[in-house]
Amino acid sequence: MTDTVPVLEIRHDIARGRFAATIGGREVVADYRRDGDTLQIVHTQVPREFQGRGIAAALIAEVLAYAGAQGLNVMPVCSYARVYMQRHPDTRSLLAPGVVL
């Protein structure tokens, strides 16, 4: 296996509050909860053998793009989502009022 970011076909499962993709027969996910006009990113999961390849970043970028397109605020409950938003200042305009990174 290489360290390059694999091409992901990310699916949005609104009913489950999840963005997901399958890689190597395994599911990678970013789960969220919607509370009014706020999207709480609550969990990101990438199997150990696929970590470090930008997969979680791709999932969170997709969640944030969705939130922005829908005019939603974001509350990064998941530690990875919080770090992602710290590293990408352009996403901070999506933060819910009162949320500090």
N, C-alpha and C positions, 0 to 999 in steps of 0.2 A: 504494500500500500504506500501511496505517496502522501506528502504533507500538503498537497494542493487542496483547495476548497472544491468539493464535489459539486456537480450541477444538481441542485435540489428542485424538486417540484413541490413547492409548499402549498398545502391545502388549508383552507380556512373552514373549520367546522364550527359554525356559529352555535349550534345546539349544545355542543360540549364546551364552548368557550376555549377553543384550542386552535393553534396554528401547528401543523404537523407535516412531516415529510418522512419518507422511508429511505433508508440507506443501508445497503448490505443486509436487507431483510429485517432491519431493526427500525423502530419508530423513534424519531426525535421530535420533541414537543416544546411549545411555549404555551402555557395555560394562562387564562385571564378570567377575571370576573368583571361584569359590567354593573356599575352602580350609578344610575342616572346618566350624567354626562362624563363620568369618570371610568376609565378602563384601568383596572388594577392588574398588573402583570404579576402573577403569583408564583409561577414555577417554570423553570426551563430545565429540560432533561435531555442530555446527549450521552449515550453509552460511552464508557471509558475509552474503548478502542477507537472512537471517532472524535474524541476531544482534541482541542488544539488545532483544528482545521478551519475555524471560522463558521462552523455550522450553527452554533448558538447565536452568533452575531447576525447571521442571515435571518434566523427566525425572529429575533428581536427587532431587526430592521423592518421586517414585514409587519410585525405587530404595530410598530410606531407609524409606519406609512398608513396603515389602516386607520389608526386613531386620528392621525392628521386629516385624512380624507373625510372622516366622519365628523370632524370638529370636536373630538373628544379630548378631555384632559387625561393625563396618564399619572398613575401612582405606581412607581416601581417597587413593589413589595419584595420581589425576587432579588437576591443579592446580585445575580449576574446582570439583570436588567438595570439595576442601579449603577453598577460599574460601567455598563455600556453607555448609559446616558452621561456619566461623568466624563468618559473618554470622547464623546461626540457632542460637543457644546451646541451644535446646530439642532439637537433634539430637545433642548431644555425649554423651548417655548411651549412644548406639549405638557410640561409638568402641571399637575393639579395645584390650585392655589394652596400655599402654605407648605408644600413639599420642598424640602431642602436636601440636596445631594451631599 
